[in-house]
Amino acid sequence: MNVRPAVETDLPTIIELIGALAEYEREPQAVTLDPDELRAHLFGPRPFAEVLIAEGDGGASVGFALFFHNFSTWKGKPGIWLEDLFVRPGNRGQGFGKALLAAVAAIAVTRGCARYEWSVLDWNAPSIAFYRRLGAQPLDEWTTYRVTGPALTALAALGR
């Protein structure tokens, strides 16, 4: 087992793993990313996110974690938001998910982050149980909101 930072040549693997995650989350049609834009956002002069790749026997990529920094005004420190964590179904239960979560946690500690957070679909009972076993606690009092597409454009226009 090996967990390592992704490099630009991993882009096809990252895209394939994103597609596999979308299948698992029952939304394969939702993946509309542009590979060139993703390359720029992950490996360009100003990366917006980072990726760790989990490798199994023979260096085969079996999972990934994509994360980025956020900021806690109350703590006055950065945090890490885990956007995606995915291990191929055939490789689950072998410690890859735990290794990816631990590797991102180590990055958070090394960088002096106050928090390490993520969300999970409420129907995903196996993942919820896994996270709870690792000491993660749900934030039941918080509701996530999102604006996209035309609503995002309209909201941005209000600020002009």
VOBA-1610 file (N, C-alpha, C; in pm, whole numbers, padded with zeros to 5 digits, always signed):
BEGIN
Met+00085-00119+00000Met+00000+00000+00000Met+00089+00124+00000Asn+00051+00218-00083Asn+00126+00343-00092Asn+00026+00457-00114Val+00045+00566-00042Val-00032+00689-00064Val+00068+00796-00100Arg+00044+00862-00213Arg+00138+00963-00261Arg+00064+01080-00323Pro+00131+01197-00326Pro+00070+01311-00395Pro+00059+01282-00545Ala-00050+01323-00604Ala-00068+01306-00747Ala+00024+01400-00823Val+00063+01356-00941Val+00141+01438-01033Val+00060+01454-01161Glu+00102+01545-01245Glu+00023+01577-01363Glu-00006+01457-01452Thr+00087+01363-01459Thr+00064+01245-01543Thr-00044+01153-01485Asp-00087+01178-01361Asp-00197+01103-01301Asp-00335+01153-01345Leu-00340+01260-01422Leu-00469+01321-01456Leu-00568+01221-01514Pro-00532+01135-01611Pro-00631+01039-01661Pro-00684+00946-01552Thr-00598+00906-01460Thr-00640+00821-01348Thr-00735+00897-01256Ile-00702+01023-01228Ile-00789+01105-01141Ile-00927+01118-01204Ile-00931+01146-01334Ile-01059+01160-01403Ile-01137+01029-01399Glu-01069+00919-01418Glu-01136+00788-01414Glu-01191+00759-01275Leu-01115+00792-01170Leu-01161+00772-01033Leu-01277+00864-00998Ile-01276+00987-01050Ile-01390+01077-01030Ile-01516+01017-01092Gly-01501+00961-01211Gly-01615+00895-01276Gly-01666+00777-01196Ala-01574+00698-01140Ala-01613+00582-01059Ala-01685+00628-00931Leu-01639+00738-00872Leu-01706+00795-00754Leu-01847+00839-00791Ala-01862+00905-00904Ala-01993+00952-00948Ala-02089+00834-00970Glu-02038+00726-01025Glu-02119+00604-01042Glu-02165+00555-00905Tyr-02072+00548-00809Tyr-02105+00501-00675Tyr-02211+00589-00610Glu-02199+00720-00632Glu-02293+00815-00572Glu-02420+00833-00655Arg-02437+00747-00756Arg-02559+00742-00837Arg-02581+00867-00921Glu-02472+00934-00960Glu-02484+01055-01042Glu-02378+01061-01152Pro-02365+00956-01233Pro-02259+00960-01335Pro-02276+01074-01435Gln-02400+01116-01461Gln-02426+01223-01556Gln-02382+01360-01504Ala-02356+01369-01375Ala-02318+01498-01315Ala-02173+01536-01344Val-02092+01442-01389Val-01951+01472-01417Val-01944+01539-01554Thr-01914+01668-01552Thr-01904+01746-01676Thr-01771+01820-01684Leu-01671+01772-01611Leu-01544+01844-01604Leu-01474+01849-01738Asp-01395+01952-01756Asp-01309+01968-01872Asp-01169+01927-01828Pro-01109+01825-01892Pro-00977+01777-01848Pro-00869+01885-01845Asp-00871+01976-01942Asp-00769+02082-01944Asp-00788+02179-01827Glu-00913+02211-01795Glu-00938+02297-01680Glu-00899+02227-01551Leu-00932+02098-01539Leu-00894+02024-01419Leu-00742+02021-01404Arg-00672+01998-01514Arg-00525+01999-01512Arg-00474+02133-01457Ala-00528+02242-01508Ala-00485+02375-01463Ala-00517+02397-01316His-00634+02351-01273His-00675+02374-01134His-00599+02287-01034Leu-00550+02174-01079Leu-00474+02086-00989Leu-00323+02105-01000Phe-00274+02135-01120Phe-00129+02134-01141Phe-00075+02263-01203Gly-00160+02363-01220Gly-00116+02489-01280Gly-00041+02576-01183Pro-00015+02701-01222Pro+00063+02792-01137Pro-00005+02826-01005Arg-00139+02821-01001Arg-00212+02846-00876Arg-00309+02730-00853Pro-00261+02620-00796Pro-00351+02506-00774Pro-00461+02540-00674Phe-00582+02496-00706Phe-00697+02518-00618Phe-00724+02398-00529Ala-00670+02283-00564Ala-00692+02160-00487Ala-00572+02070-00503Glu-00564+01972-00413Glu-00457+01873-00416Glu-00520+01735-00417Val-00445+01638-00469Val-00494+01501-00476Val-00387+01407-00423Leu-00432+01311-00343Leu-00348+01199-00304Leu-00403+01075-00373Ile-00312+00989-00417Ile-00348+00864-00484Ile-00306+00749-00395Ala-00398+00652-00378Ala-00366+00528-00306Ala-00335+00422-00410Glu-00224+00353-00390Glu-00183+00248-00482Glu-00175+00115-00410Gly-00217+00012-00480Gly-00211-00124-00427Gly-00098-00201-00493Asp-00117-00330-00502Asp-00016-00418-00561Asp+00025-00373-00700Gly+00154-00370-00723Gly+00206-00334-00854Gly+00185-00189-00891Gly+00149-00104-00796Gly+00132+00038-00824Gly-00003+00074-00885Ala-00097-00020-00886Ala-00230+00008-00941Ala-00302+00111-00853Ser-00361+00212-00916Ser-00434+00316-00843Ser-00569+00260-00800Val-00593+00261-00669Val-00716+00203-00616Val-00806+00306-00549Gly-00759+00429-00531Gly-00840+00531-00468Gly-00773+00666-00469Phe-00850+00766-00426Phe-00795+00901-00422Phe-00865+00984-00316Ala-00798+01091-00277Ala-00855+01194-00190Ala-00823+01327-00256Leu-00926+01410-00275Leu-00909+01544-00329Leu-00950+01641-00219Phe-00861+01736-00189Phe-00885+01828-00079Phe-00830+01965-00111Phe-00873+02063-00031Phe-00825+02201-00047Phe-00838+02272+00087His-00775+02388+00097His-00782+02465+00220His-00906+02552+00225Asn-00960+02563+00346Asn-01061+02662+00378Asn-01005+02744+00494Phe-01088+02824+00558Phe-01035+02906+00667Phe-01140+02923+00775Ser-01098+02910+00901Ser-01185+02931+01015Ser-01158+03070+01072Thr-01255+03159+01058Thr-01237+03293+01116Thr-01235+03286+01268Trp-01311+03195+01327Trp-01316+03185+01472Trp-01186+03132+01530Lys-01119+03044+01458Lys-00991+02992+01505Lys-00874+03075+01453Gly-00899+03152+01346Gly-00792+03231+01286Gly-00687+03145+01220Lys-00729+03028+01172Lys-00636+02932+01112Lys-00700+02866+00991Pro-00616+02813+00903Pro-00670+02737+00790Pro-00725+02604+00836Gly-00804+02546+00750Gly-00854+02411+00768Gly-00839+02337+00637Ile-00876+02212+00637Ile-00877+02134+00513Ile-01017+02080+00493Trp-01066+02096+00371Trp-01193+02038+00330Trp-01163+01921+00237Leu-01208+01804+00275Leu-01195+01685+00193Leu-01315+01681+00099Glu-01294+01711-00025Glu-01404+01716-00121Glu-01446+01577-00165Asp-01348+01493-00193Asp-01379+01357-00238Asp-01283+01257-00178Leu-01337+01145-00136Leu-01260+01029-00093Leu-01326+00910-00160Phe-01247+00831-00230Phe-01304+00716-00300Phe-01201+00605-00307Val-01248+00486-00276Val-01169+00364-00294Val-01255+00270-00377Arg-01193+00211-00477Arg-01267+00119-00564Arg-01333+00010-00479Pro-01457-00028-00513Pro-01529-00128-00433Pro-01450-00255-00407Gly-01377-00304-00502Gly-01299-00427-00484Gly-01180-00413-00391Asn-01147-00290-00355Asn-01032-00265-00267Asn-01072-00212-00130Arg-01202-00207-00104Arg-01248-00160+00026Arg-01221-00265+00134Gly-01208-00218+00257Gly-01183-00308+00369Gly-01039-00352+00381Gln-00950-00290+00301Gln-00808-00326+00303Gln-00722-00216+00363Gly-00784-00108+00411Gly-00711-00001+00476Gly-00677+00118+00387Phe-00718+00115+00261Phe-00685+00227+00172Phe-00758+00355+00211Gly-00885+00345+00245Gly-00960+00464+00287Gly-00902+00525+00412Lys-00870+00441+00508Lys-00809+00490+00632Lys-00674+00554+00604Ala-00596+00495+00515Ala-00465+00551+00481Ala-00479+00688+00414Leu-00575+00702+00325Leu-00598+00831+00260Leu-00643+00936+00361Leu-00740+00901+00446Leu-00787+00995+00548Leu-00674+01035+00641Ala-00593+00938+00682Ala-00481+00967+00772Ala-00376+01055+00705Ala-00352+01032+00576Ala-00252+01112+00505Ala-00297+01258+00495Val-00425+01282+00469Val-00475+01419+00464Val-00472+01480+00605Ala-00505+01400+00707Ala-00497+01449+00845Ala-00354+01489+00879Ala-00257+01412+00836Ala-00116+01445+00862Ala-00079+01577+00795Ile-00129+01599+00675Ile-00104+01726+00605Ile-00167+01840+00686Ala-00290+01820+00734Ala-00357+01923+00813Ala-00277+01956+00939Val-00229+01856+01008Val-00151+01879+01130Val-00020+01950+01097Thr+00049+01905+00994Thr+00177+01966+00954Thr+00159+02112+00915Arg+00048+02145+00853Arg+00022+02282+00807Arg-00046+02368+00913Gly-00065+02316+01032Gly-00123+02393+01141Gly-00272+02421+01125Cys-00342+02331+01061Cys-00485+02350+01039Cys-00563+02326+01167Ala-00670+02402+01183Ala-00756+02387+01301Ala-00863+02281+01281Arg-00899+02253+01154Arg-01009+02161+01124Arg-00979+02077+01002Tyr-01046+01964+00997Tyr-01044+01873+00883Tyr-01188+01826+00869Glu-01253+01867+00762Glu-01396+01843+00748Glu-01430+01786+00611Trp-01546+01720+00606Trp-01600+01669+00481Trp-01748+01645+00500Ser-01816+01617+00390Ser-01957+01580+00400Ser-01973+01439+00344Val-02084+01378+00382Val-02114+01242+00335Val-02263+01236+00307Leu-02298+01167+00201Leu-02440+01150+00169Leu-02509+01074+00281Asp-02626+01120+00321Asp-02690+01058+00437Asp-02737+00915+00414Trp-02743+00869+00289Trp-02777+00729+00262Trp-02656+00636+00267Asn-02536+00694+00277Asn-02413+00615+00269Asn-02374+00560+00406Ala-02453+00466+00455Ala-02433+00410+00590Ala-02295+00348+00610Pro-02239+00274+00512Pro-02106+00217+00536Pro-02000+00324+00561Ser-02005+00434+00485Ser-01907+00541+00504Ser-01929+00612+00636Ile-02054+00636+00672Ile-02084+00702+00799Ile-02030+00619+00915Ala-02053+00490+00911Ala-02002+00402+01017Ala-01849+00404+01020Phe-01787+00402+00904Phe-01641+00407+00893Phe-01586+00536+00955Tyr-01646+00649+00920Tyr-01599+00777+00974Tyr-01617+00785+01125Arg-01730+00735+01174Arg-01753+00736+01319Arg-01650+00650+01392Arg-01614+00536+01334Arg-01512+00451+01397Arg-01378+00522+01408Leu-01354+00616+01319Leu-01228+00692+01322Leu-01236+00816+01411Gly-01351+00838+01473Gly-01365+00951+01565Gly-01430+01074+01506Ala-01473+01069+01380Ala-01540+01184+01319Ala-01680+01199+01377Gln-01722+01323+01394Gln-01853+01354+01450Gln-01936+01432+01347Pro-02063+01397+01331Pro-02147+01474+01238Pro-02182+01611+01296Leu-02200+01706+01210Leu-02243+01841+01250Leu-02389+01856+01211Asp-02474+01793+01287Asp-02616+01787+01253Asp-02684+01923+01248Glu-02630+02021+01317Glu-02696+02150+01321Glu-02666+02237+01198Trp-02580+02190+01108Trp-02542+02267+00990Trp-02611+02209+00866Thr-02655+02297+00778Thr-02712+02258+00650Thr-02628+02321+00540Thr-02588+02241+00444Thr-02507+02290+00333Thr-02599+02353+00228Tyr-02559+02469+00178Tyr-02630+02535+00069Tyr-02537+02544-00051Arg-02597+02549-00170Arg-02518+02554-00293Arg-02590+02639-00395Val-02515+02721-00467Val-02567+02791-00585Val-02480+02752-00703Thr-02543+02720-00815Thr-02470+02683-00936Thr-02543+02740-01057Gly-02479+02729-01171Gly-02541+02764-01299Gly-02603+02902-01301Pro-02726+02913-01354Pro-02791+03043-01366Pro-02810+03114-01231Ala-02835+03039-01125Ala-02851+03103-00994Ala-02721+03167-00949Leu-02608+03103-00975Leu-02478+03159-00941Leu-02451+03285-01023Thr-02481+03279-01150Thr-02462+03395-01238Thr-02550+03511-01192Ala-02674+03482-01157Ala-02766+03587-01112Ala-02718+03648-00980Leu-02673+03566-00889Leu-02622+03617-00762Leu-02499+03704-00783Ala-02410+03661-00870Ala-02290+03741-00900Ala-02327+03875-00961Ala-02431+03878-01041Ala-02473+04002-01105Ala-02523+04104-01002Leu-02573+04057-00890Leu-02619+04148-00785Leu-02505+04227-00725Gly-02385+04175-00736Gly-02269+04242-00677Gly-02200+04338-00771Arg-02252+04351-00891Arg-02188+04439-00989Arg-02242+04579-00986
//
